[in-house]
Amino acid sequence: MITLETLEKWLLVPTETERLEFKEAKQQFDSTKLLKYCVALANEGGGYIVLGVTDKRPCQVVGSLAWGTAEALNAKSLCRGSCAGRNQDVPQTGFTRTYC
């Protein structure tokens, strides 16, 4: 489970990496793009996509309503088999992280 402490550490990382991607996704995020990011991360051995955080420095938590909840994202067919059950809302932050 990702904690607030983990998020705070990630926000201090100087740049995104092959295994860590931030996406603002305030109101929406294209599900095809999300799938492509999941595939890219899987090809690198796994990683995290954090929705609701700006990808420009300094990173800011802005929250995301792209899918409402992690459960709503898990229900999308794009995540079946590749990311199913691996999306998590992080309490007190307003963001959802996806890992593959």
Secondary structure, DSSP 8 states (H G I E B T S, - for coil): ---HHHHHHHHTSSS-BTTEEEE--SS---HHHHHHHHHHHHHTT--EEEETB-SSSS--B----SSSSHHHHHHSGGGTTTTTT-EEEETTTTEEEEE-
